[in-house]
Amino acid sequence: MQPFTLAYVLVVWTWLVRLGGPGLVLLGIADNSIIPLTGSMDVLTLWLAAGHRNLWPYYAAMATAGAVLGGYLTYSLGRKGGKEAIQKKLKKSRADKLFKRFDRWGFSTVAVSALLPPPFPLVPVLLTAGALQYPPKKFLSALALGRAVRYSLVAGFGSLYARQISAFFNRYYKHAVFTLIGLAVLGGIFALREYLNSRRNNNPRQPAVSPSRAA
C-alpha cells in the first residue's frame, strides 16, 4: 500500500473519530456492505466509549443504528436478486445450508449472526434473508437485537476499562489503524475469492466438441 493511501486512510479514520456517533453510522453502512471492513466498527465503538465514558450507551445505540441501516441495504440487494443471485455469489452447498437454516430458525439465525464478532461473515446471512423474502420487520428486529447486544458489550467494556484502552490507543494509534487496514484488505480478498469461486462453480467449462463428433 502506497504512503499516500495510508495517509488518506489515517485522515478518514481521524475524521470518523471526530464525528463520534454520526461517524459510527457512516462506518456501519460501509461495514455491512458486500465487502465488510472487518473489526472496524468494534474498534471505533470501543475507542469512542473509552474517550467519553458516560456516553457509552449513546455510542452503542449509534453503532447499532449504522449497522442496521447498512444491513437493511444489503438485505434489499438480496431481496432483488433472489435465490439465484445468492447461489452465484456463494458456493451452492453453502447457499443451500443457509436456506435450510432460515426455513427452521430465521429470526435466531439473523440475531445470533449479528451478535457474533469478527471474522464471522454476516453479509451472506443478510443477503440470504433478502433472497428468501424474510419479512422485513422480523429481519430488522433480529438484526437490531443482535447488534444492540454486541455493541452494548463493546461500548460497556470501553467505558469500564477507559483508562487502559485510551492509553493503548494514544501510544499505538497508527499501529491500530494499520492493523484495521490489514484486516479490511484481508476481508476484501476473502470476499473476492468467495465470489470468484462461486462463479467458477456455477459456470463450469463446457467440454470442447471434437471435429469428428461435430461432423
N, CA and C atoms as a LAMMPS dump frame, in Angstrom:
ITEM: TIMESTEP
0
ITEM: NUMBER OF ATOMS
645
ITEM: BOX BOUNDS ff ff ff
-5.0000000000000000e+02 5.0000000000000000e+02
-5.0000000000000000e+02 5.0000000000000000e+02
-5.0000000000000000e+02 5.0000000000000000e+02
ITEM: ATOMS id mol type element x y z
1 1 1 N 0.841 -1.194 0
2 1 2 C 0 0 0
3 1 3 C 0.878 1.248 0
4 2 1 N 0.564 2.217 -0.877
5 2 2 C 1.381 3.399 -1.039
6 2 3 C 1.249 4.31 0.182
7 3 1 N 2.329 5.103 0.495
8 3 2 C 2.276 6.036 1.619
9 3 3 C 1.102 7.005 1.527
10 4 1 N 0.795 7.449 0.279
11 4 2 C -0.329 8.37 0.103
12 4 3 C -1.635 7.719 0.55
13 5 1 N -1.81 6.439 0.203
14 5 2 C -3.028 5.729 0.575
15 5 3 C -3.135 5.578 2.082
16 6 1 N -2.015 5.245 2.731
17 6 2 C -2.013 5.105 4.191
18 6 3 C -2.362 6.433 4.851
19 7 1 N -1.792 7.512 4.334
20 7 2 C -2.077 8.826 4.898
21 7 3 C -3.553 9.178 4.722
22 8 1 N -4.09 8.833 3.57
23 8 2 C -5.506 9.105 3.293
24 8 3 C -6.402 8.33 4.263
25 9 1 N -6.084 7.067 4.503
26 9 2 C -6.877 6.254 5.422
27 9 3 C -6.804 6.817 6.844
28 10 1 N -5.622 7.266 7.244
29 10 2 C -5.475 7.874 8.565
30 10 3 C -6.345 9.118 8.704
31 11 1 N -6.383 9.92 7.638
32 11 2 C -7.215 11.129 7.661
33 11 3 C -8.688 10.758 7.79
34 12 1 N -9.124 9.762 7.019
35 12 2 C -10.527 9.332 7.072
36 12 3 C -10.872 8.784 8.449
37 13 1 N -9.968 7.97 9.007
38 13 2 C -10.227 7.391 10.338
39 13 3 C -10.305 8.482 11.404
40 14 1 N -9.379 9.447 11.338
41 14 2 C -9.393 10.561 12.292
42 14 3 C -10.686 11.355 12.174
43 15 1 N -11.146 11.529 10.937
44 15 2 C -12.403 12.238 10.707
45 15 3 C -13.583 11.493 11.326
46 16 1 N -13.608 10.17 11.183
47 16 2 C -14.683 9.363 11.774
48 16 3 C -14.666 9.453 13.293
49 17 1 N -13.47 9.443 13.876
50 17 2 C -13.351 9.557 15.331
51 17 3 C -13.893 10.906 15.795
52 18 1 N -13.575 11.964 15.082
53 18 2 C -14.05 13.294 15.456
54 18 3 C -15.554 13.433 15.29
55 19 1 N -16.115 12.755 14.304
56 19 2 C -17.569 12.789 14.121
57 19 3 C -18.302 12.136 15.285
58 20 1 N -17.676 11.141 15.893
59 20 2 C -18.308 10.454 17.01
60 20 3 C -19.445 9.558 16.57
61 21 1 N -20.65 9.787 17.133
62 21 2 C -21.803 8.955 16.818
63 21 3 C -22.145 8.902 15.339
64 22 1 N -22.257 10.049 14.643
65 22 2 C -22.523 10.008 13.197
66 22 3 C -21.457 9.233 12.421
67 23 1 N -20.218 9.281 12.907
68 23 2 C -19.161 8.507 12.258
69 23 3 C -19.425 7.016 12.351
70 24 1 N -19.991 6.588 13.474
71 24 2 C -20.348 5.179 13.634
72 24 3 C -21.448 4.778 12.654
73 25 1 N -22.394 5.679 12.415
74 25 2 C -23.468 5.382 11.466
75 25 3 C -22.896 5.203 10.061
76 26 1 N -22.016 6.124 9.658
77 26 2 C -21.413 6.034 8.322
78 26 3 C -20.576 4.766 8.18
79 27 1 N -19.791 4.467 9.202
80 27 2 C -18.952 3.269 9.144
81 27 3 C -19.804 2.008 9.166
82 28 1 N -20.919 2.051 9.897
83 28 2 C -21.813 0.896 9.956
84 28 3 C -22.405 0.557 8.602
85 29 1 N -22.731 1.589 7.823
86 29 2 C -23.26 1.364 6.477
87 29 3 C -22.218 0.675 5.611
88 30 1 N -20.97 1.164 5.69
89 30 2 C -19.894 0.572 4.894
90 30 3 C -19.55 -0.833 5.363
91 31 1 N -19.536 -1.044 6.669
92 31 2 C -19.116 -2.324 7.226
93 31 3 C -20.092 -3.447 6.903
94 32 1 N -21.345 -3.106 6.684
95 32 2 C -22.355 -4.121 6.362
96 32 3 C -22.636 -4.207 4.868
97 33 1 N -21.69 -3.73 4.069
98 33 2 C -21.82 -3.819 2.624
99 33 3 C -21.298 -5.166 2.14
100 34 1 N -21.223 -5.336 0.824
101 34 2 C -20.783 -6.603 0.243
102 34 3 C -19.352 -6.941 0.659
103 35 1 N -18.503 -5.914 0.788
104 35 2 C -17.127 -6.136 1.247
105 35 3 C -16.962 -5.432 2.593
106 36 1 N -17.126 -6.145 3.709
107 36 2 C -17.102 -5.523 5.031
108 36 3 C -15.711 -5.065 5.452
109 37 1 N -15.673 -4.09 6.372
110 37 2 C -14.425 -3.589 6.945
111 37 3 C -14.218 -4.285 8.284
112 38 1 N -13.624 -5.443 8.236
113 38 2 C -13.55 -6.353 9.38
114 38 3 C -13.003 -5.687 10.636
115 39 1 N -13.788 -5.71 11.709
116 39 2 C -13.341 -5.236 13.008
117 39 3 C -13.41 -3.741 13.215
118 40 1 N -13.673 -2.97 12.156
119 40 2 C -13.618 -1.512 12.265
120 40 3 C -14.686 -0.951 13.204
121 41 1 N -15.902 -1.475 13.138
122 41 2 C -16.978 -0.969 13.981
123 41 3 C -16.708 -1.226 15.455
124 42 1 N -16.203 -2.391 15.77
125 42 2 C -15.912 -2.719 17.166
126 42 3 C -14.829 -1.805 17.734
127 43 1 N -13.782 -1.579 16.926
128 43 2 C -12.673 -0.748 17.394
129 43 3 C -13.114 0.698 17.579
130 44 1 N -13.871 1.249 16.624
131 44 2 C -14.309 2.635 16.744
132 44 3 C -15.273 2.804 17.918
133 45 1 N -16.169 1.865 18.113
134 45 2 C -17.093 1.926 19.243
135 45 3 C -16.33 1.866 20.561
136 46 1 N -15.378 0.964 20.644
137 46 2 C -14.549 0.833 21.843
138 46 3 C -13.768 2.113 22.103
139 47 1 N -13.186 2.646 21.064
140 47 2 C -12.368 3.858 21.144
141 47 3 C -13.179 5.04 21.66
142 48 1 N -14.346 5.266 21.056
143 48 2 C -15.179 6.402 21.436
144 48 3 C -15.735 6.253 22.853
145 49 1 N -16.141 5.059 23.208
146 49 2 C -16.675 4.827 24.552
147 49 3 C -15.603 5.019 25.611
148 50 1 N -14.374 4.659 25.282
149 50 2 C -13.274 4.855 26.233
150 50 3 C -12.952 6.333 26.399
151 51 1 N -13.112 7.099 25.323
152 51 2 C -12.82 8.525 25.394
153 51 3 C -13.907 9.342 26.064
154 52 1 N -15.145 8.804 26.077
155 52 2 C -16.275 9.501 26.704
156 52 3 C -17.088 8.464 27.488
157 53 1 N -16.62 8.142 28.652
158 53 2 C -17.152 7.004 29.415
159 53 3 C -18.651 7.091 29.652
160 54 1 N -19.15 8.281 29.976
161 54 2 C -20.56 8.42 30.316
162 54 3 C -21.49 8.328 29.102
163 55 1 N -20.905 8.401 27.92
164 55 2 C -21.72 8.369 26.7
165 55 3 C -21.74 6.987 26.052
166 56 1 N -21.281 5.967 26.741
167 56 2 C -21.192 4.647 26.103
168 56 3 C -22.544 4.125 25.601
169 57 1 N -23.69 4.381 26.308
170 57 2 C -24.966 3.918 25.727
171 57 3 C -25.282 4.613 24.398
172 58 1 N -24.906 5.881 24.291
173 58 2 C -25.134 6.63 23.047
174 58 3 C -24.33 6.015 21.905
175 59 1 N -23.063 5.702 22.148
176 59 2 C -22.236 5.119 21.095
177 59 3 C -22.714 3.72 20.717
178 60 1 N -23.178 2.971 21.704
179 60 2 C -23.733 1.647 21.401
180 60 3 C -24.967 1.772 20.514
181 61 1 N -25.808 2.771 20.821
182 61 2 C -27.03 2.974 20.033
183 61 3 C -26.704 3.432 18.609
184 62 1 N -25.727 4.334 18.464
185 62 2 C -25.368 4.825 17.132
186 62 3 C -24.709 3.732 16.291
187 63 1 N -23.885 2.919 16.932
188 63 2 C -23.271 1.794 16.219
189 63 3 C -24.343 0.816 15.743
190 64 1 N -25.324 0.569 16.598
191 64 2 C -26.425 -0.327 16.229
192 64 3 C -27.228 0.252 15.074
193 65 1 N -27.504 1.56 15.131
194 65 2 C -28.276 2.212 14.07
195 65 3 C -27.555 2.113 12.727
196 66 1 N -26.254 2.374 12.73
197 66 2 C -25.488 2.286 11.491
198 66 3 C -25.457 0.875 10.933
199 67 1 N -25.283 -0.102 11.822
200 67 2 C -25.226 -1.496 11.391
201 67 3 C -26.569 -1.96 10.833
202 68 1 N -27.661 -1.537 11.466
203 68 2 C -28.992 -1.934 10.991
204 68 3 C -29.3 -1.291 9.642
205 69 1 N -28.935 -0.014 9.49
206 69 2 C -29.161 0.665 8.217
207 69 3 C -28.359 0.003 7.092
208 70 1 N -27.079 -0.245 7.361
209 70 2 C -26.249 -0.911 6.357
210 70 3 C -26.721 -2.318 6.069
211 71 1 N -27.144 -3.024 7.114
212 71 2 C -27.644 -4.386 6.945
213 71 3 C -28.913 -4.431 6.115
214 72 1 N -29.765 -3.423 6.289
215 72 2 C -31.01 -3.405 5.514
216 72 3 C -30.734 -3.149 4.027
217 73 1 N -29.738 -2.331 3.741
218 73 2 C -29.375 -2.085 2.343
219 73 3 C -28.885 -3.375 1.672
220 74 1 N -28.07 -4.138 2.399
221 74 2 C -27.587 -5.41 1.859
222 74 3 C -28.734 -6.414 1.733
223 75 1 N -29.621 -6.436 2.711
224 75 2 C -30.816 -7.28 2.669
225 75 3 C -31.651 -6.959 1.426
226 76 1 N -31.761 -5.654 1.099
227 76 2 C -32.539 -5.238 -0.07
228 76 3 C -31.916 -5.746 -1.362
229 77 1 N -30.58 -5.778 -1.412
230 77 2 C -29.904 -6.319 -2.593
231 77 3 C -30.242 -7.803 -2.775
232 78 1 N -30.215 -8.552 -1.676
233 78 2 C -30.569 -9.964 -1.745
234 78 3 C -32.021 -10.162 -2.126
235 79 1 N -32.888 -9.271 -1.665
236 79 2 C -34.322 -9.371 -1.971
237 79 3 C -34.585 -9.175 -3.461
238 80 1 N -33.812 -8.279 -4.08
239 80 2 C -33.972 -8.035 -5.51
240 80 3 C -33.395 -9.175 -6.342
241 81 1 N -32.272 -9.726 -5.889
242 81 2 C -31.592 -10.756 -6.667
243 81 3 C -32.238 -12.127 -6.589
244 82 1 N -32.839 -12.459 -5.428
245 82 2 C -33.457 -13.767 -5.265
246 82 3 C -32.454 -14.882 -4.998
247 83 1 N -32.944 -16.107 -4.941
248 83 2 C -32.111 -17.268 -4.628
249 83 3 C -30.987 -17.457 -5.649
250 84 1 N -31.315 -17.218 -6.916
251 84 2 C -30.314 -17.459 -7.958
252 84 3 C -29.085 -16.574 -7.769
253 85 1 N -29.3 -15.325 -7.356
254 85 2 C -28.179 -14.408 -7.141
255 85 3 C -27.315 -14.87 -5.977
256 86 1 N -27.939 -15.394 -4.921
257 86 2 C -27.181 -15.877 -3.765
258 86 3 C -26.337 -17.082 -4.162
259 87 1 N -26.916 -17.969 -4.938
260 87 2 C -26.181 -19.158 -5.361
261 87 3 C -25.011 -18.808 -6.277
262 88 1 N -25.1 -17.673 -6.968
263 88 2 C -23.987 -17.228 -7.803
264 88 3 C -22.888 -16.586 -6.97
265 89 1 N -23.267 -15.896 -5.887
266 89 2 C -22.287 -15.219 -5.053
267 89 3 C -21.597 -16.194 -4.101
268 90 1 N -22.311 -17.241 -3.666
269 90 2 C -21.768 -18.213 -2.731
270 90 3 C -21.68 -19.582 -3.399
271 91 1 N -20.933 -20.472 -2.77
272 91 2 C -20.941 -21.852 -3.235
273 91 3 C -22.344 -22.419 -3.053
274 92 1 N -22.78 -23.244 -3.976
275 92 2 C -24.144 -23.765 -3.919
276 92 3 C -24.405 -24.526 -2.629
277 93 1 N -23.416 -25.296 -2.181
278 93 2 C -23.592 -26.064 -0.95
279 93 3 C -23.776 -25.146 0.258
280 94 1 N -23.003 -24.06 0.273
281 94 2 C -23.115 -23.099 1.379
282 94 3 C -24.446 -22.367 1.335
283 95 1 N -24.87 -21.994 0.14
284 95 2 C -26.158 -21.309 -0.003
285 95 3 C -27.298 -22.211 0.44
286 96 1 N -27.252 -23.484 0.064
287 96 2 C -28.312 -24.424 0.444
288 96 3 C -28.396 -24.597 1.96
289 97 1 N -27.234 -24.595 2.625
290 97 2 C -27.225 -24.704 4.088
291 97 3 C -27.898 -23.497 4.726
292 98 1 N -27.613 -22.307 4.196
293 98 2 C -28.246 -21.101 4.716
294 98 3 C -29.754 -21.12 4.475
295 99 1 N -30.17 -21.605 3.314
296 99 2 C -31.601 -21.678 3.01
297 99 3 C -32.324 -22.594 4.01
298 100 1 N -31.733 -23.756 4.273
299 100 2 C -32.349 -24.697 5.214
300 100 3 C -32.393 -24.126 6.622
301 101 1 N -31.332 -23.409 7.009
302 101 2 C -31.28 -22.824 8.348
303 101 3 C -32.364 -21.776 8.521
304 102 1 N -32.593 -20.982 7.464
305 102 2 C -33.621 -19.952 7.539
306 102 3 C -35.014 -20.551 7.594
307 103 1 N -35.211 -21.693 6.935
308 103 2 C -36.519 -22.331 6.963
309 103 3 C -36.933 -22.707 8.384
310 104 1 N -35.955 -23.055 9.228
311 104 2 C -36.26 -23.505 10.593
312 104 3 C -36.052 -22.414 11.64
313 105 1 N -34.965 -21.65 11.508
314 105 2 C -34.604 -20.681 12.557
315 105 3 C -34.254 -19.334 11.94
316 106 1 N -35.181 -18.729 11.236
317 106 2 C -34.904 -17.466 10.557
318 106 3 C -34.503 -16.351 11.51
319 107 1 N -35.313 -16.094 12.527
320 107 2 C -35.057 -14.992 13.459
321 107 3 C -33.758 -15.201 14.227
322 108 1 N -33.592 -16.39 14.789
323 108 2 C -32.391 -16.657 15.588
324 108 3 C -31.134 -16.673 14.722
325 109 1 N -31.267 -17.078 13.452
326 109 2 C -30.102 -17.076 12.554
327 109 3 C -29.573 -15.664 12.366
328 110 1 N -30.475 -14.71 12.129
329 110 2 C -30.061 -13.32 11.952
330 110 3 C -29.522 -12.741 13.26
331 111 1 N -30.263 -12.964 14.353
332 111 2 C -29.885 -12.37 15.64
333 111 3 C -28.535 -12.887 16.137
334 112 1 N -28.333 -14.19 16.091
335 112 2 C -27.079 -14.771 16.576
336 112 3 C -25.922 -14.379 15.661
337 113 1 N -26.154 -14.372 14.361
338 113 2 C -25.103 -13.972 13.417
339 113 3 C -24.683 -12.527 13.649
340 114 1 N -25.649 -11.655 13.955
341 114 2 C -25.35 -10.242 14.214
342 114 3 C -24.611 -10.058 15.534
343 115 1 N -24.777 -11.003 16.439
344 115 2 C -24.124 -10.926 17.742
345 115 3 C -22.666 -11.376 17.684
346 116 1 N -22.364 -12.311 16.8
347 116 2 C -21.027 -12.885 16.751
348 116 3 C -19.995 -11.869 16.275
349 117 1 N -18.79 -11.891 16.872
350 117 2 C -17.739 -10.932 16.495
351 117 3 C -17.021 -11.357 15.226
352 118 1 N -16.174 -10.469 14.668
353 118 2 C -15.349 -10.842 13.515
354 118 3 C -14.447 -12.01 13.881
355 119 1 N -14.099 -12.858 12.933
356 119 2 C -14.315 -12.702 11.483
357 119 3 C -15.545 -13.404 10.956
358 120 1 N -16.574 -13.634 11.806
359 120 2 C -17.778 -14.306 11.314
360 120 3 C -18.388 -13.498 10.173
361 121 1 N -18.666 -14.119 9.025
362 121 2 C -19.199 -13.389 7.858
363 121 3 C -20.708 -13.17 7.969
364 122 1 N -21.125 -11.944 8.219
365 122 2 C -22.541 -11.635 8.361
366 122 3 C -23.222 -11.384 7.015
367 123 1 N -22.494 -10.854 6.053
368 123 2 C -23.088 -10.458 4.773
369 123 3 C -23.865 -11.593 4.093
370 124 1 N -23.332 -12.84 4.028
371 124 2 C -24.123 -13.916 3.411
372 124 3 C -25.475 -14.126 4.088
373 125 1 N -25.525 -13.936 5.399
374 125 2 C -26.789 -14.09 6.13
375 125 3 C -27.757 -12.98 5.732
376 126 1 N -27.254 -11.759 5.615
377 126 2 C -28.102 -10.631 5.226
378 126 3 C -28.661 -10.83 3.821
379 127 1 N -27.804 -11.262 2.898
380 127 2 C -28.245 -11.489 1.523
381 127 3 C -29.265 -12.622 1.444
382 128 1 N -29.019 -13.687 2.209
383 128 2 C -29.929 -14.835 2.191
384 128 3 C -31.294 -14.464 2.743
385 129 1 N -31.32 -13.656 3.801
386 129 2 C -32.594 -13.206 4.371
387 129 3 C -33.412 -12.463 3.321
388 130 1 N -32.743 -11.616 2.546
389 130 2 C -33.457 -10.902 1.488
390 130 3 C -33.891 -11.816 0.367
391 131 1 N -33.005 -12.723 -0.05
392 131 2 C -33.314 -13.622 -1.161
393 131 3 C -34.507 -14.517 -0.852
394 132 1 N -34.656 -14.911 0.41
395 132 2 C -35.77 -15.777 0.806
396 132 3 C -37.015 -14.983 1.182
397 133 1 N -36.976 -13.655 0.942
398 133 2 C -38.125 -12.797 1.233
399 133 3 C -38.53 -12.881 2.704
400 134 1 N -37.521 -12.962 3.58
401 134 2 C -37.816 -12.986 5.017
402 134 3 C -38.475 -11.66 5.388
403 135 1 N -39.55 -11.674 6.191
404 135 2 C -40.297 -10.44 6.491
405 135 3 C -39.39 -9.322 7.007
406 136 1 N -39.484 -8.133 6.405
407 136 2 C -38.605 -7.021 6.786
408 136 3 C -38.657 -6.662 8.266
409 137 1 N -39.847 -6.663 8.872
410 137 2 C -39.958 -6.293 10.283
411 137 3 C -39.23 -7.295 11.177
412 138 1 N -39.392 -8.574 10.874
413 138 2 C -38.7 -9.591 11.653
414 138 3 C -37.192 -9.501 11.441
415 139 1 N -36.798 -9.248 10.197
416 139 2 C -35.367 -9.128 9.894
417 139 3 C -34.747 -7.973 10.662
418 140 1 N -35.382 -6.802 10.613
419 140 2 C -34.854 -5.628 11.295
420 140 3 C -34.827 -5.824 12.808
421 141 1 N -35.854 -6.48 13.34
422 141 2 C -35.899 -6.737 14.783
423 141 3 C -34.762 -7.656 15.213
424 142 1 N -34.53 -8.713 14.441
425 142 2 C -33.473 -9.665 14.773
426 142 3 C -32.1 -9.027 14.637
427 143 1 N -31.894 -8.272 13.563
428 143 2 C -30.604 -7.62 13.338
429 143 3 C -30.331 -6.581 14.424
430 144 1 N -31.35 -5.788 14.761
431 144 2 C -31.182 -4.766 15.8
432 144 3 C -30.889 -5.408 17.154
433 145 1 N -31.563 -6.508 17.449
434 145 2 C -31.332 -7.198 18.727
435 145 3 C -29.894 -7.68 18.836
436 146 1 N -29.424 -8.392 17.816
437 146 2 C -28.064 -8.932 17.851
438 146 3 C -27.011 -7.85 17.912
439 147 1 N -27.159 -6.817 17.085
440 147 2 C -26.173 -5.732 17.062
441 147 3 C -26.224 -4.908 18.357
442 148 1 N -27.415 -4.69 18.902
443 148 2 C -27.533 -3.907 20.134
444 148 3 C -26.809 -4.597 21.289
445 149 1 N -26.986 -5.91 21.399
446 149 2 C -26.302 -6.651 22.464
447 149 3 C -24.79 -6.59 22.259
448 150 1 N -24.371 -6.804 21.025
449 150 2 C -22.926 -6.811 20.731
450 150 3 C -22.278 -5.47 21.021
451 151 1 N -22.845 -4.387 20.488
452 151 2 C -22.21 -3.086 20.661
453 151 3 C -22.391 -2.52 22.064
454 152 1 N -23.423 -2.961 22.77
455 152 2 C -23.55 -2.579 24.177
456 152 3 C -22.426 -3.204 24.998
457 153 1 N -22.101 -4.458 24.693
458 153 2 C -20.99 -5.119 25.386
459 153 3 C -19.659 -4.439 25.057
460 154 1 N -19.464 -4.112 23.766
461 154 2 C -18.215 -3.472 23.348
462 154 3 C -18.076 -2.094 23.984
463 155 1 N -19.144 -1.281 23.905
464 155 2 C -19.094 0.064 24.469
465 155 3 C -18.98 0.024 26
466 156 1 N -19.69 -0.901 26.627
467 156 2 C -19.589 -1.041 28.076
468 156 3 C -18.188 -1.419 28.513
469 157 1 N -17.558 -2.298 27.756
470 157 2 C -16.175 -2.688 28.037
471 157 3 C -15.249 -1.488 27.877
472 158 1 N -15.492 -0.683 26.842
473 158 2 C -14.672 0.506 26.628
474 158 3 C -14.802 1.497 27.756
475 159 1 N -16.02 1.663 28.285
476 159 2 C -16.234 2.57 29.413
477 159 3 C -15.609 2.042 30.698
478 160 1 N -15.702 0.74 30.881
479 160 2 C -15.194 0.125 32.11
480 160 3 C -13.672 0.189 32.188
481 161 1 N -13.015 -0.014 31.048
482 161 2 C -11.548 -0.011 31.012
483 161 3 C -11.029 1.178 30.188
484 162 1 N -11.67 2.315 30.394
485 162 2 C -11.358 3.501 29.601
486 162 3 C -9.896 3.925 29.712
487 163 1 N -9.373 3.937 30.918
488 163 2 C -8.002 4.421 31.107
489 163 3 C -7.003 3.559 30.347
490 164 1 N -7.114 2.252 30.486
491 164 2 C -6.167 1.351 29.818
492 164 3 C -6.309 1.415 28.297
493 165 1 N -7.557 1.467 27.819
494 165 2 C -7.794 1.492 26.375
495 165 3 C -7.302 2.797 25.769
496 166 1 N -7.605 3.924 26.414
497 166 2 C -7.156 5.222 25.907
498 166 3 C -5.638 5.299 25.87
499 167 1 N -4.983 4.768 26.911
500 167 2 C -3.521 4.78 26.945
501 167 3 C -2.946 3.942 25.806
502 168 1 N -3.578 2.81 25.53
503 168 2 C -3.111 1.94 24.448
504 168 3 C -3.232 2.636 23.098
505 169 1 N -4.404 3.218 22.829
506 169 2 C -4.622 3.864 21.536
507 169 3 C -3.756 5.111 21.369
508 170 1 N -3.545 5.85 22.453
509 170 2 C -2.685 7.03 22.358
510 170 3 C -1.243 6.648 22.018
511 171 1 N -0.853 5.492 22.484
512 171 2 C 0.524 5.053 22.259
513 171 3 C 0.685 4.347 20.918
514 172 1 N -0.338 3.575 20.528
515 172 2 C -0.231 2.772 19.309
516 172 3 C -1.301 3.161 18.29
517 173 1 N -1.547 4.441 18.145
518 173 2 C -2.61 4.919 17.259
519 173 3 C -2.426 4.427 15.825
520 174 1 N -1.266 4.731 15.237
521 174 2 C -1.03 4.342 13.851
522 174 3 C -1.017 2.831 13.69
523 175 1 N -0.42 2.132 14.65
524 175 2 C -0.368 0.671 14.563
525 175 3 C -1.788 0.085 14.545
526 176 1 N -2.66 0.642 15.397
527 176 2 C -4.029 0.134 15.456
528 176 3 C -4.76 0.372 14.135
529 177 1 N -4.584 1.568 13.561
530 177 2 C -5.248 1.881 12.298
531 177 3 C -4.718 1.004 11.169
532 178 1 N -3.408 0.805 11.123
533 178 2 C -2.82 -0.033 10.078
534 178 3 C -3.272 -1.486 10.216
535 179 1 N -3.448 -1.936 11.454
536 179 2 C -3.966 -3.294 11.667
537 179 3 C -5.379 -3.424 11.111
538 180 1 N -6.19 -2.395 11.34
539 180 2 C -7.546 -2.396 10.796
540 180 3 C -7.534 -2.411 9.277
541 181 1 N -6.604 -1.648 8.693
542 181 2 C -6.488 -1.635 7.236
543 181 3 C -6.165 -3.04 6.732
544 182 1 N -5.232 -3.694 7.404
545 182 2 C -4.854 -5.048 7.008
546 182 3 C -6.021 -6.011 7.091
547 183 1 N -6.816 -5.91 8.172
548 183 2 C -7.977 -6.78 8.33
549 183 3 C -9.022 -6.501 7.246
550 184 1 N -9.203 -5.213 6.936
551 184 2 C -10.165 -4.86 5.896
552 184 3 C -9.733 -5.392 4.534
553 185 1 N -8.435 -5.289 4.252
554 185 2 C -7.918 -5.816 2.989
555 185 3 C -8.1 -7.326 2.917
556 186 1 N -7.797 -8.009 4.026
557 186 2 C -7.983 -9.464 4.057
558 186 3 C -9.45 -9.835 3.863
559 187 1 N -10.332 -9.066 4.501
560 187 2 C -11.761 -9.318 4.327
561 187 3 C -12.193 -9.129 2.893
562 188 1 N -11.653 -8.09 2.229
563 188 2 C -11.969 -7.859 0.826
564 188 3 C -11.452 -8.965 -0.066
565 189 1 N -10.232 -9.424 0.212
566 189 2 C -9.644 -10.509 -0.572
567 189 3 C -10.469 -11.791 -0.403
568 190 1 N -10.865 -12.066 0.828
569 190 2 C -11.665 -13.264 1.102
570 190 3 C -13.008 -13.195 0.374
571 191 1 N -13.654 -12.011 0.432
572 191 2 C -14.942 -11.85 -0.24
573 191 3 C -14.793 -12.009 -1.745
574 192 1 N -13.717 -11.438 -2.301
575 192 2 C -13.479 -11.558 -3.734
576 192 3 C -13.2 -13.009 -4.123
577 193 1 N -12.428 -13.708 -3.31
578 193 2 C -12.126 -15.108 -3.597
579 193 3 C -13.392 -15.959 -3.576
580 194 1 N -14.251 -15.704 -2.565
581 194 2 C -15.504 -16.441 -2.488
582 194 3 C -16.368 -16.184 -3.724
583 195 1 N -16.372 -14.93 -4.162
584 195 2 C -17.179 -14.591 -5.333
585 195 3 C -16.655 -15.279 -6.589
586 196 1 N -15.328 -15.247 -6.784
587 196 2 C -14.738 -15.883 -7.965
588 196 3 C -14.929 -17.393 -7.946
589 197 1 N -14.787 -18.002 -6.742
590 197 2 C -15.002 -19.449 -6.624
591 197 3 C -16.438 -19.829 -6.944
592 198 1 N -17.373 -18.984 -6.47
593 198 2 C -18.783 -19.29 -6.728
594 198 3 C -19.099 -19.193 -8.219
595 199 1 N -18.508 -18.219 -8.902
596 199 2 C -18.723 -18.092 -10.349
597 199 3 C -18.139 -19.281 -11.09
598 200 1 N -16.97 -19.736 -10.629
599 200 2 C -16.331 -20.874 -11.273
600 200 3 C -17.159 -22.145 -11.068
601 201 1 N -17.715 -22.294 -9.833
602 201 2 C -18.501 -23.494 -9.533
603 201 3 C -19.852 -23.493 -10.235
604 202 1 N -20.41 -22.295 -10.433
605 202 2 C -21.717 -22.207 -11.065
606 202 3 C -21.656 -22.087 -12.582
607 203 1 N -20.435 -21.898 -13.121
608 203 2 C -20.264 -21.805 -14.568
609 203 3 C -19.129 -22.717 -15.015
610 204 1 N -19.302 -24.021 -14.89
611 204 2 C -18.246 -24.937 -15.297
612 204 3 C -18 -24.854 -16.797
613 205 1 N -16.756 -25.058 -17.15
614 205 2 C -16.415 -25.028 -18.57
615 205 3 C -17.037 -26.202 -19.305
616 206 1 N -17.601 -25.872 -20.459
617 206 2 C -18.183 -26.938 -21.269
618 206 3 C -17.075 -27.694 -21.994
619 207 1 N -17.161 -29 -22.054
620 207 2 C -16.131 -29.762 -22.764
621 207 3 C -16.111 -29.437 -24.247
622 208 1 N -14.929 -29.313 -24.753
623 208 2 C -14.783 -28.994 -26.17
624 208 3 C -15.323 -30.135 -27.034
625 209 1 N -15.968 -29.793 -28.156
626 209 2 C -16.516 -30.791 -29.076
627 209 3 C -15.494 -31.021 -30.18
628 210 1 N -15.091 -32.244 -30.331
629 210 2 C -14.1 -32.562 -31.349
630 210 3 C -14.709 -32.462 -32.736
631 211 1 N -13.89 -32.142 -33.761
632 211 2 C -14.415 -32.035 -35.132
633 211 3 C -15.089 -33.298 -35.629
634 212 1 N -14.593 -34.465 -35.206
635 212 2 C -15.169 -35.732 -35.661
636 212 3 C -16.585 -35.889 -35.158
637 213 1 N -16.818 -35.483 -33.842
638 213 2 C -18.159 -35.607 -33.282
639 213 3 C -19.093 -34.571 -33.885
640 214 1 N -18.503 -33.386 -34.17
641 214 2 C -19.349 -32.344 -34.741
642 214 3 C -19.873 -32.754 -36.104
643 215 1 N -19.028 -33.502 -36.835
644 215 2 C -19.455 -33.964 -38.146
645 215 3 C -20.529 -35.014 -37.994
